[in-house]
Amino acid sequence: MTIRDRGNWRRRAAAVAVGAIGLAGGAVAMATPASAATIIGGIDVGQQCSVQTWRPLEARLLDPNNAYSWRCYSKWTQNYYGVDMDGACRNQYGAGAFSVVLDPNNAYSWRCAR
């Protein structure tokens, strides 16, 4: 390979690389957006607390200005336990349902989506 051939080879390689980047960029630009989740309903926290353990618990809200302050309370042990919000959605709406919080500053903003 002569010096002149090496120069041509480099130019062709650069052109192929730019073309590949262009193709990749085009593929990204043409990709379809992911579909957004659809809200399918609210969450019954009391129902979830009554079924998520072997012993029924009661729902307690510790702070109405904090979406993450829901707890299940045991009268027998006097302990608080976390609420499985995703489990509540699956129990209420079936497989594929999951929980979303619309406003972290509002304890009543939990919803189920699919």
N, C-alpha and C positions, 0 to 999 in steps of 0.2 A: 504494500500500500504506500503510495507516494504521499508527500506532505499535502499536495493539492487534494488527493482523495480523502485524507483525514479531515480536512476542513469541510469538504462537502458532507462527509459522514456526520460531523458534529452539527452542521446546519440542519440536516435531515432529522437527526435525533431530537434536536430542539423543537423542530416543527411538529414531530410526532408527539412529544411531551405536551406542547401547548394544545394540540388537538385533543389529546386525552383529557387534559384538564378542562377544556371546553366541553367535551362530552359529559364528563362527570358533573360539571356545573349545570349543564342543561338537564341532566337527570334529576338533580336536586331541585332545580327550579320547576320541573314538571311533576314532581311528586305530589300526590294528593294529600291534603291535610288529614290528620287523624280526626275521627268523628268525636264530637264532644259527648260527655255523659249526659243522660237524660234523667232528670229528677222524677222519681216514681212515687214518692210519698214520704211521710214523716216517720219518726221512730217512737215506738212505745217503750220507753225506758223501764217503766214499771213491769211490763211483761217480760222484758229481757232479764231483769233482776230476779224474777220469780222462776226462771228456767235455766239460768246459766250455771248453777251449782246444784249439788245434790239436795241442798236445803233451800227452800224459798227465801229470798232476801227482799228487802223493800228498797225502792229507789229514793235517794236523797240528793237534793241539790244544795251544794255548799255555797255557791256564789252565782246568782243569776246573771252577772256580768262577765262570766267566764264559761265558755262552751265546754271546757275540759274539766268542769267541777262536778260532773255527775258521778255518784258513787252508789254502789249497792251496799246496804247496811244489814248486818246480822244482829238481830235482837239477842240471840243466844250467846254469841261471842263478843258482842258490842264492838265489832271491827267493821271497817269500811273496805270495800273491794272495788276495783276498777270495773267499768261497764264495757263489755265487748260490743261496741257499736256496730262493727261489721257483722258480727254474729246476729245481732238484732235485725239487721237488714236482710240477711239470708233467711232467718226464721220467719220474718214477715212477708218477704217478697220472692223467696226462692233463690236458687243457685245463680250466681253472677251478680247479685245485688251487693252493694258496698255503701259505706257511710261517707258523707261529706259534711263539712261544717261550712255554712255560708258566711257566718260572722263570728270570729273567735271571741268577740265581746258580748255575745248573746247566747246564753245557755239553751235557748229554745230554737236555735237556728240549725240543728242537726236535721239532715234529710238522707233518704236512701236514693241511690242512683243505680243506673245500669248502663 
